Amino acid sequence: MDLIDFDGKCVRITTAAGEVYEGIVTYCSEDYVFHEFGCSQEALHLTPILFYRDDISDITSLEDVNGPFGQYSEKYGLLEKKCLDWGTDMIGEVFESDDDDQKLRMLACMNDNFQSLLDRAVSGMAPWRSGSAALDSEYEEGEQGPVYLGELEDMLNSLVRYSESKEIAEEAKCLLTRLART
């Protein structure tokens, strides 16, 4: 499989561990990956995850798929669920991407898993954003990360104000309304 053939395309990646991710990927050359991450192999970037060639067991183009969720098999998938689990930083990376479909999928995941989001909510901003000393991780790898409400509200407000997509702005506004009621 030539990873470069999938650059800029919507794909389904199955990892060596059997996990399945869907979304638009960007090709990363071996030189780039080595320079940025110290690993000597090419990769595909699906915001916010980098899939090294050795970690990919199968990849399928979804470019010609047109089902009830467009090119995707579900309203949102493992990628969005993991971003929600990882917390505010990964949610923010999705919202900063240029992929409106991925933003909508992330918003749908947050709406459907709103209680989980609230259960991990921490008021304010991440300590390292306000210039405080770096905070040691309070959770082990594989555990859920914190959701900083101040940051989340800022992200959603930005989507409401600046998104060119009315659908994204409306979904973000609905989440803000739900957060205000808590």
N, CA, C and O of each residue as an XYZ file, in Angstrom:
728
protein
N       0.850     -1.171      0.000
C       0.000      0.000      0.000
C       0.899      1.238      0.000
O       1.828      1.346      0.800
N       0.611      2.151     -0.893
C       1.343      3.417     -0.972
C       0.556      4.468     -0.201
O      -0.490      4.930     -0.657
N       1.064      4.843      0.970
C       0.344      5.784      1.822
C       0.112      7.124      1.147
O      -0.909      7.768      1.389
N       1.032      7.549      0.314
C       0.892      8.849     -0.347
C      -0.360      8.904     -1.224
O      -0.898      9.983     -1.471
N      -0.822      7.749     -1.691
C      -2.033      7.710     -2.523
C      -3.283      8.140     -1.751
O      -4.303      8.461     -2.361
N      -3.216      8.148     -0.432
C      -4.377      8.478      0.393
C      -4.358      9.924      0.897
O      -5.270     10.344      1.609
N      -3.325     10.681      0.530
C      -3.195     12.064      0.984
C      -4.429     12.887      0.613
O      -4.826     12.942     -0.551
N      -5.029     13.525      1.621
C      -6.180     14.388      1.402
C      -7.491     13.662      1.181
O      -8.489     14.284      0.815
N      -7.505     12.352      1.398
C      -8.712     11.568      1.144
C      -9.351     11.093      2.449
O      -8.696     10.965      3.484
N     -10.640     10.841      2.354
C     -11.369     10.251      3.470
C     -11.127      8.746      3.420
O     -11.355      8.106      2.393
N     -10.664      8.186      4.539
C     -10.280      6.774      4.578
C     -10.779      6.097      5.841
O     -11.194      6.747      6.800
N     -10.728      4.785      5.814
C     -10.940      3.960      7.007
C      -9.616      3.265      7.269
O      -9.128      2.513      6.425
N      -9.034      3.511      8.431
C      -7.771      2.886      8.829
C      -8.067      1.838      9.883
O      -8.732      2.112     10.882
N      -7.567      0.634      9.649
C      -7.608     -0.408     10.666
C      -6.182     -0.571     11.177
O      -5.259     -0.809     10.398
N      -6.009     -0.442     12.481
C      -4.676     -0.532     13.066
C      -4.298     -1.986     13.303
O      -5.134     -2.885     13.222
N      -3.030     -2.193     13.594
C      -2.540     -3.531     13.911
C      -3.244     -4.078     15.161
O      -3.343     -5.293     15.335
N      -3.726     -3.192     16.018
C      -4.453     -3.596     17.229
C      -5.931     -3.858     16.952
O      -6.666     -4.259     17.854
N      -6.378     -3.636     15.705
C      -7.764     -3.896     15.338
C      -8.704     -2.716     15.511
O      -9.907     -2.858     15.291
N      -8.192     -1.560     15.898
C      -9.033     -0.378     16.031
C      -9.300      0.212     14.652
O      -8.455      0.146     13.759
N     -10.505      0.796     14.492
C     -10.898      1.356     13.198
C     -11.183      2.845     13.361
O     -11.955      3.263     14.224
N     -10.533      3.635     12.499
C     -10.686      5.086     12.498
C     -11.092      5.537     11.111
O     -10.679      4.947     10.112
N     -11.910      6.594     11.048
C     -12.334      7.143      9.764
C     -12.122      8.643      9.759
O     -12.339      9.321     10.764
N     -11.694      9.155      8.606
C     -11.532     10.590      8.460
C     -10.600     10.933      7.323
O     -10.084     10.057      6.628
N     -10.393     12.225      7.145
C      -9.517     12.718      6.086
C      -8.094     12.767      6.620
O      -7.831     13.343      7.676
N      -7.176     12.151      5.869
C      -5.792     12.036      6.311
C      -4.862     12.910      5.471
O      -5.167     13.281      4.338
N      -3.741     13.213      6.063
C      -2.653     13.914      5.390
C      -1.435     13.001      5.412
O      -1.089     12.430      6.446
N      -0.797     12.873      4.267
C       0.406     12.048      4.164
C       1.597     12.778      4.779
O       1.769     13.980      4.580
N       2.418     12.041      5.529
C       3.641     12.574      6.127
C       4.804     11.701      5.663
O       4.835     10.501      5.934
N       5.751     12.306      4.969
C       6.890     11.546      4.437
C       7.776     11.031      5.562
O       7.712     11.507      6.695
N       8.597     10.056      5.227
C       9.526      9.486      6.201
C      10.471     10.566      6.737
O      10.762     10.591      7.933
N      10.951     11.454      5.867
C      11.839     12.534      6.307
C      11.138     13.459      7.296
O      11.705     13.828      8.324
N       9.908     13.828      6.976
C       9.146     14.706      7.869
C       8.917     14.033      9.223
O       9.127     14.644     10.271
N       8.488     12.778      9.194
C       8.201     12.060     10.442
C       9.467     11.922     11.277
O       9.431     12.071     12.498
N      10.577     11.638     10.621
C      11.839     11.509     11.360
C      12.210     12.848     11.994
O      12.596     12.900     13.162
N      12.094     13.931     11.223
C      12.440     15.258     11.728
C      11.547     15.678     12.888
O      12.031     16.222     13.880
N      10.237     15.426     12.766
C       9.285     15.892     13.780
C       9.104     14.940     14.960
O       8.877     15.375     16.089
N       9.208     13.621     14.685
C       8.856     12.650     15.718
C       9.952     11.622     16.013
O       9.807     10.799     16.916
N      11.054     11.672     15.247
C      12.176     10.775     15.507
C      11.945      9.338     15.098
O      12.649      8.442     15.565
N      10.979      9.103     14.241
C      10.663      7.745     13.799
C      10.941      7.649     12.299
O      10.546      8.524     11.528
N      11.615      6.594     11.902
C      12.038      6.453     10.510
C      11.029      5.669      9.683
O      11.332      4.583      9.189
N       9.841      6.217      9.535
C       8.845      5.622      8.641
C       7.799      6.654      8.287
O       7.565      7.602      9.037
N       7.168      6.465      7.135
C       6.129      7.391      6.716
C       4.883      7.160      7.560
O       4.767      6.158      8.266
N       3.952      8.112      7.471
C       2.767      8.034      8.321
C       1.602      8.773      7.663
O       1.769      9.516      6.696
N       0.423      8.540      8.224
C      -0.769      9.301      7.863
C      -1.246     10.026      9.114
O      -1.305      9.448     10.199
N      -1.584     11.293      8.948
C      -2.070     12.094     10.065
C      -3.577     12.263      9.925
O      -4.069     12.784      8.924
N      -4.290     11.818     10.936
C      -5.731     12.013     11.049
C      -5.912     12.781     12.349
O      -5.859     12.201     13.433
N      -6.120     14.060     12.240
C      -6.132     14.936     13.410
C      -6.924     14.312     14.542
O      -8.095     13.982     14.352
N      -6.332     14.140     15.703
C      -5.000     14.499     16.160
C      -4.025     13.310     16.219
O      -3.004     13.404     16.900
N      -4.304     12.220     15.540
C      -3.501     10.998     15.655
C      -2.589     10.823     14.447
O      -2.982     11.085     13.311
N      -1.362     10.374     14.715
C      -0.420     10.034     13.663
C      -0.330      8.511     13.599
O      -0.013      7.855     14.591
N      -0.611      7.959     12.421
C      -0.552      6.514     12.219
C       0.707      6.178     11.422
O       0.799      6.479     10.232
N       1.672      5.552     12.091
C       2.885      5.109     11.406
C       2.554      3.927     10.502
O       1.633      3.159     10.783
N       3.297      3.790      9.436
C       3.079      2.702      8.477
C       2.968      1.348      9.183
O       2.077      0.560      8.866
N       3.856      1.074     10.126
C       3.855     -0.227     10.812
C       2.617     -0.449     11.678
O       2.306     -1.585     12.036
N       1.914      0.625     12.015
C       0.719      0.512     12.854
C      -0.561      0.296     12.040
O      -1.620      0.027     12.607
N      -0.463      0.412     10.723
C      -1.640      0.297      9.854
C      -1.690     -1.106      9.260
O      -0.783     -1.516      8.535
N      -2.763     -1.842      9.575
C      -2.904     -3.175      8.975
C      -3.739     -3.117      7.697
O      -3.572     -3.951      6.808
N      -4.646     -2.123      7.603
C      -5.455     -1.987      6.399
C      -5.917     -0.537      6.267
O      -6.151      0.152      7.260
N      -6.040     -0.100      5.029
C      -6.565      1.230      4.765
C      -7.450      1.155      3.529
O      -7.084      0.557      2.518
N      -8.622      1.776      3.631
C      -9.595      1.754      2.549
C     -10.052      3.177      2.265
O     -10.354      3.931      3.191
N     -10.104      3.542      1.005
C     -10.625      4.852      0.627
C     -12.145      4.846      0.786
O     -12.815      3.880      0.420
N     -12.669      5.924      1.330
C     -14.113      6.101      1.475
C     -14.624      7.184      0.533
O     -15.754      7.654      0.664
N     -13.786      7.569     -0.409
C     -14.105      8.663     -1.317
C     -15.385      8.425     -2.117
O     -16.111      9.376     -2.405
N     -15.674      7.180     -2.478
C     -16.855      6.885     -3.300
C     -18.059      6.415     -2.487
O     -19.076      6.015     -3.053
N     -17.945      6.465     -1.176
C     -19.037      6.029     -0.303
C     -20.013      7.182     -0.121
O     -19.599      8.329      0.051
N     -21.295      6.883     -0.158
C     -22.308      7.911      0.092
C     -23.482      7.256      0.795
O     -24.457      6.849      0.163
N     -23.373      7.160      2.112
C     -24.428      6.535      2.908
C     -25.149      7.558      3.751
O     -25.056      8.757      3.489
N     -25.865      7.103      4.757
C     -26.637      8.018      5.604
C     -25.758      9.016      6.370
O     -26.241     10.061      6.805
N     -24.464      8.694      6.536
C     -23.537      9.595      7.225
C     -22.460     10.083      6.263
O     -21.318     10.310      6.662
N     -22.824     10.241      5.011
C     -21.871     10.677      3.995
C     -20.862      9.574      3.716
O     -21.235      8.443      3.404
N     -19.609      9.901      3.828
C     -18.552      8.922      3.583
C     -18.294      8.030      4.799
O     -17.553      7.052      4.703
N     -18.888      8.355      5.913
C     -18.609      7.657      7.172
C     -19.629      6.564      7.451
O     -20.753      6.603      6.951
N     -19.225      5.590      8.254
C     -20.124      4.488      8.571
C     -21.067      4.817      9.739
O     -22.096      4.164      9.910
N     -20.712      5.831     10.539
C     -21.523      6.201     11.700
C     -21.515      7.721     11.873
O     -20.748      8.429     11.221
N     -22.380      8.206     12.762
C     -22.477      9.640     13.055
C     -21.132     10.182     13.570
O     -20.738     11.300     13.239
N     -20.449      9.391     14.368
C     -19.090      9.668     14.840
C     -18.473      8.321     15.175
O     -19.171      7.314     15.298
N     -17.162      8.319     15.319
C     -16.492      7.041     15.496
C     -15.503      7.020     16.649
O     -15.552      7.852     17.555
N     -14.610      6.050     16.588
C     -13.618      5.837     17.638
C     -12.724      7.063     17.818
O     -12.363      7.405     18.944
N     -12.371      7.716     16.735
C     -11.517      8.906     16.828
C     -12.152      9.961     17.725
O     -11.499     10.478     18.632
N     -13.397     10.277     17.482
C     -14.081     11.298     18.275
C     -14.271     10.845     19.722
O     -14.138     11.647     20.647
N     -14.580      9.568     19.918
C     -14.730      9.047     21.284
C     -13.419      9.153     22.052
O     -13.406      9.514     23.229
N     -12.313      8.836     21.375
C     -11.009      8.927     22.047
C     -10.650     10.380     22.345
O     -10.129     10.678     23.419
N     -10.923     11.283     21.411
C     -10.647     12.699     21.663
C     -11.431     13.188     22.876
O     -10.901     13.933     23.701
N     -12.681     12.774     22.985
C     -13.489     13.139     24.139
C     -12.863     12.563     25.412
O     -12.783     13.249     26.431
N     -12.424     11.316     25.352
C     -11.777     10.696     26.511
C     -10.468     11.396     26.885
O     -10.159     11.555     28.065
N      -9.716     11.806     25.887
C      -8.414     12.431     26.149
C      -8.541     13.832     26.708
O      -7.597     14.334     27.318
N      -9.683     14.479     26.517
C      -9.909     15.772     27.145
C      -9.792     16.969     26.220
O      -9.750     16.846     24.996
N      -9.740     18.122     26.849
C      -9.848     19.403     26.165
C      -8.815     19.608     25.055
O      -9.159     20.111     23.986
N      -7.569     19.231     25.289
C      -6.530     19.482     24.286
C      -6.838     18.792     22.964
O      -6.678     19.393     21.902
N      -7.276     17.545     23.015
C      -7.547     16.811     21.778
C      -8.843     17.296     21.120
O      -8.936     17.350     19.894
N      -9.825     17.641     21.921
C     -11.053     18.225     21.370
C     -10.690     19.512     20.636
O     -11.192     19.770     19.542
N      -9.830     20.310     21.231
C      -9.387     21.557     20.623
C      -8.678     21.345     19.297
O      -8.869     22.122     18.361
N      -7.861     20.302     19.207
C      -7.180     20.026     17.940
C      -8.186     19.743     16.828
O      -8.006     20.184     15.693
N      -9.236     19.013     17.157
C     -10.277     18.742     16.155
C     -10.946     20.045     15.735
O     -11.144     20.281     14.544
N     -11.296     20.892     16.699
C     -11.982     22.148     16.388
C     -11.088     23.127     15.627
O     -11.598     24.018     14.948
N      -9.779     22.980     15.725
C      -8.854     23.845     14.995
C      -8.571     23.332     13.585
O      -7.946     24.031     12.788
N      -9.021     22.125     13.272
C      -8.768     21.562     11.949
C      -9.621     22.273     10.897
O     -10.545     23.017     11.227
N      -9.299     22.033      9.643
C     -10.067     22.613      8.539
C     -11.222     21.721      8.095
O     -11.952     22.067      7.166
N     -11.388     20.585      8.747
C     -12.361     19.578      8.331
C     -13.695     19.784      9.048
O     -13.846     19.399     10.207
N     -14.657     20.391      8.359
C     -15.969     20.645      8.961
C     -16.686     19.358      9.349
O     -17.380     19.322     10.365
N     -16.527     18.299      8.555
C     -17.162     17.027      8.905
C     -16.633     16.506     10.231
O     -17.400     16.013     11.058
N     -15.325     16.614     10.438
C     -14.745     16.135     11.688
C     -15.244     16.977     12.868
O     -15.496     16.443     13.948
N     -15.385     18.270     12.666
C     -15.919     19.132     13.732
C     -17.349     18.721     14.087
O     -17.700     18.626     15.263
N     -18.170     18.479     13.063
C     -19.550     18.056     13.312
C     -19.604     16.710     14.020
O     -20.429     16.500     14.909
N     -18.723     15.802     13.622
C     -18.673     14.491     14.278
C     -18.263     14.631     15.746
O     -18.789     13.930     16.610
N     -17.323     15.538     16.024
C     -16.885     15.769     17.403
C     -18.017     16.381     18.218
O     -18.239     15.986     19.362
N     -18.729     17.336     17.643
C     -19.866     17.953     18.337
C     -20.964     16.930     18.625
O     -21.558     16.944     19.703
N     -21.237     16.042     17.665
C     -22.245     14.992     17.870
C     -21.818     14.054     18.993
O     -22.639     13.656     19.820
N     -20.546     13.703     19.023
C     -20.033     12.830     20.079
C     -20.166     13.502     21.444
O     -20.543     12.859     22.424
N     -19.858     14.783     21.502
C     -19.970     15.515     22.764
C     -21.425     15.601     23.221
O     -21.708     15.461     24.410
N     -22.338     15.828     22.295
C     -23.760     15.880     22.639
C     -24.255     14.541     23.157
O     -24.951     14.476     24.170
N     -23.889     13.465     22.451
C     -24.354     12.132     22.848
C     -23.707     11.634     24.134
O     -24.256     10.762     24.806
N     -22.552     12.177     24.479
C     -21.814     11.753     25.671
C     -21.652     12.912     26.647
O     -20.626     13.046     27.315
N     -22.682     13.743     26.715
C     -22.632     14.969     27.498
C     -22.367     14.698     28.980
O     -21.595     15.418     29.613
N     -22.999     13.672     29.529
C     -22.804     13.385     30.959
C     -21.370     12.970     31.249
O     -20.807     13.365     32.270
N     -20.777     12.185     30.371
C     -19.374     11.794     30.533
C     -18.476     13.021     30.510
O     -17.522     13.120     31.281
N     -18.787     13.946     29.626
C     -18.043     15.191     29.535
C     -18.165     15.964     30.850
O     -17.167     16.457     31.376
N     -19.378     16.070     31.377
C     -19.598     16.799     32.634
C     -18.938     16.115     33.826
O     -18.450     16.780     34.740
N     -18.927     14.781     33.810
C     -18.330     14.040     34.926
C     -16.844     14.341     35.086
O     -16.297     14.209     36.181
N     -16.191     14.744     34.004
C     -14.748     15.036     34.052
C     -14.461     16.529     33.999
O     -13.309     16.941     33.861
N     -15.504     17.334     34.109
C     -15.361     18.784     33.970
C     -14.592     19.378     35.146
O     -14.803     19.029     36.308
N     -13.696     20.288     34.792
C     -12.908     21.038     35.759
C     -13.125     22.506     35.405
O     -13.021     22.887     34.239
N     -13.422     23.319     36.392
C     -13.693     24.726     36.071
C     -12.422     25.433     35.615
O     -11.310     25.061     35.988
N     -12.623     26.460     34.801
C     -11.505     27.295     34.376
C     -10.715     26.747     33.210
O     -11.223     26.009     32.366
N      -9.443     27.137     33.193
C      -8.537     26.795     32.114
C      -7.467     25.843     32.644
O      -7.252     25.739     33.852
N      -6.808     25.157     31.728
C      -5.697     24.297     32.118
C      -4.613     25.163     32.763
O      -4.320     26.249     32.264
N      -4.015     24.699     33.861
C      -3.031     25.520     34.585
C      -1.878     26.000     33.712
O      -1.388     27.112     33.908
N      -1.434     25.194     32.759
C      -0.298     25.582     31.928
C      -0.652     26.683     30.928
O       0.246     27.304     30.361
N      -1.933     26.933     30.704
C      -2.338     28.004     29.793
C      -2.278     29.376     30.472
O      -2.133     30.403     29.810
N      -2.392     29.375     31.790
C      -2.400     30.645     32.509
C      -1.017     31.027     33.028
O      -0.882     31.973     33.804
N       0.001     30.299     32.604
C       1.362     30.613     33.012
C       1.775     29.931     34.296
O       2.895     30.132     34.767
N       0.897     29.128     34.874
C       1.261     28.385     36.075
C       2.285     27.333     35.710
O       2.450     26.985     34.541
N       2.950     26.843     36.695
C       3.934     25.781     36.466
C       3.252     24.585     35.823
O       2.069     24.331     36.049
N       4.001     23.868     35.035
C       3.451     22.681     34.367
C       2.902     21.727     35.412
O       3.528     21.479     36.442
N       1.751     21.211     35.134
C       1.065     20.300     36.036
C       1.401     18.876     35.649
O       1.254     18.491     34.490
N       1.855     18.088     36.621
C       2.079     16.677     36.335
C       0.738     16.035     36.036
O      -0.289     16.413     36.600
N       0.761     15.079     35.159
C      -0.473     14.396     34.776
C      -1.106     13.762     36.004
O      -0.447     13.058     36.769
N      -2.401     14.025     36.178
C      -3.118     13.453     37.308
C      -3.817     12.164     36.936
O      -4.521     11.579     37.758
N      -3.633     11.721     35.720
C      -4.282     10.498     35.287
C      -3.288      9.645     34.527
O      -2.367     10.146     33.882
N      -3.495      8.361     34.621
C      -2.618      7.403     33.959
C      -2.995      7.280     32.494
O      -4.124      7.576     32.101
N      -2.029      6.838     31.687
C      -2.313      6.608     30.276
C      -3.478      5.628     30.163
O      -3.534      4.623     30.871
N      -4.389      5.936     29.276
C      -5.559      5.075     29.094
C      -6.767      5.546     29.887
O      -7.896      5.142     29.610
N      -6.524      6.411     30.885
C      -7.635      6.965     31.646
C      -8.131      8.229     30.954
O      -7.463      8.785     30.082
N      -9.307      8.663     31.361
C      -9.872      9.865     30.762
C      -9.162     11.109     31.278
O      -8.775     11.191     32.444
N      -9.003     12.074     30.378
C      -8.367     13.339     30.727
C      -9.395     14.368     31.141
O     -10.591     14.185     30.915
N      -8.933     15.452     31.748
C      -9.858     16.482     32.207
C     -10.434     17.294     31.055
O      -9.818     17.435     29.998
N     -11.620     17.818     31.286
C     -12.266     18.739     30.357
C     -12.361     20.066     31.099
O     -13.150     20.215     32.032
N     -11.548     21.025     30.672
C     -11.534     22.343     31.298
C     -12.672     23.173     30.715
O     -12.651     23.530     29.537
N     -13.657     23.473     31.542
C     -14.875     24.137     31.079
C     -14.623     25.507     30.452
O     -15.246     25.853     29.448
N     -13.726     26.277     31.030
C     -13.425     27.591     30.459
C     -12.892     27.469     29.040
O     -13.287     28.226     28.153
N     -12.001     26.519     28.831
C     -11.449     26.294     27.490
C     -12.511     25.776     26.535
O     -12.603     26.218     25.390
N     -13.310     24.836     27.018
C     -14.354     24.270     26.176
C     -15.351     25.353     25.754
O     -15.744     25.418     24.589
N     -15.754     26.192     26.689
C     -16.666     27.284     26.367
C     -16.044     28.246     25.357
O     -16.729     28.711     24.446
N     -14.748     28.549     25.509
C     -14.061     29.414     24.544
C     -14.050     28.784     23.151
O     -14.292     29.465     22.155
N     -13.767     27.479     23.088
C     -13.753     26.783     21.797
C     -15.124     26.835     21.127
O     -15.243     27.145     19.941
N     -16.149     26.527     21.909
C     -17.508     26.515     21.356
C     -17.953     27.917     20.937
O     -18.599     28.079     19.901
N     -17.609     28.928     21.737
C     -17.935     30.307     21.362
C     -17.240     30.709     20.060
O     -17.822     31.415     19.236
N     -16.011     30.266     19.879
C     -15.291     30.546     18.625
C     -15.985     29.897     17.436
O     -16.087     30.491     16.362
N     -16.458     28.672     17.640
C     -17.183     28.006     16.555
C     -18.476     28.754     16.219
O     -18.832     28.896     15.049
N     -19.165     29.226     17.242
C     -20.410     29.970     17.021
C     -20.122     31.259     16.260
O     -20.835     31.600     15.316
N     -19.089     31.966     16.665
C     -18.785     33.276     16.068
C     -18.143     33.194     14.688
O     -18.479     33.972     13.795
N     -17.224     32.254     14.515
C     -16.362     32.319     13.338
C     -16.550     31.207     12.313
O     -15.989     31.285     11.220
N     -17.312     30.191     12.634
C     -17.474     29.103     11.670
C     -18.300     29.575     10.484
O     -19.322     30.241     10.647
N     -17.846     29.223      9.298
C     -18.599     29.545      8.084
C     -19.771     28.582      7.898
O     -20.680     28.841      7.109
N     -19.740     27.481      8.623
C     -20.806     26.490      8.553
C     -21.884     26.817      9.584
O     -21.613     26.849     10.785
N     -23.096     27.056      9.115
C     -24.206     27.337     10.026
C     -24.513     26.127     10.902
O     -24.890     26.277     12.064
N     -24.350     24.929     10.344
C     -24.618     23.716     11.101
C     -23.650     23.580     12.277
O     -24.064     23.234     13.383
N     -22.371     23.848     12.045
C     -21.380     23.794     13.129
C     -21.715     24.845     14.181
O     -21.691     24.552     15.377
N     -22.028     26.065     13.750
C     -22.357     27.138     14.685
C     -23.574     26.779     15.535
O     -23.582     27.030     16.741
N     -24.595     26.199     14.923
C     -25.808     25.810     15.666
C     -25.523     24.690     16.669
O     -25.986     24.743     17.808
N     -24.767     23.686     16.248
C     -24.430     22.579     17.159
C     -23.602     23.079     18.347
O     -23.826     22.666     19.485
N     -22.650     23.963     18.074
C     -21.830     24.522     19.144
C     -22.687     25.359     20.099
O     -22.505     25.315     21.315
N     -23.614     26.115     19.532
C     -24.518     26.937     20.343
C     -25.389     26.064     21.248
O     -25.618     26.407     22.408
N     -25.870     24.946     20.725
C     -26.675     24.013     21.526
C     -25.866     23.445     22.700
O     -26.374     23.321     23.814
N     -24.607     23.104     22.433
C     -23.755     22.597     23.517
C     -23.508     23.676     24.572
O     -23.526     23.395     25.770
N     -23.280     24.903     24.123
C     -23.098     25.993     25.080
C     -24.337     26.172     25.954
O     -24.220     26.408     27.156
N     -25.510     26.061     25.362
C     -26.757     26.181     26.115
C     -26.862     25.064     27.154
O     -27.245     25.301     28.299
N     -26.518     23.848     26.739
C     -26.549     22.729     27.691
C     -25.565     22.939     28.837
O     -25.880     22.639     29.989
N     -24.376     23.453     28.527
C     -23.370     23.704     29.561
C     -23.850     24.786     30.533
O     -23.609     24.695     31.737
N     -24.526     25.803     30.009
C     -25.009     26.910     30.851
C     -26.067     26.444     31.840
O     -26.226     27.037     32.907
N     -26.790     25.385     31.492
C     -27.868     24.868     32.348
C     -27.341     24.007     33.501
O     -28.092     23.648     34.408
N     -26.048     23.679     33.458
C     -25.511     22.791     34.506
C     -24.958     23.552     35.674
O     -24.472     22.948     36.630
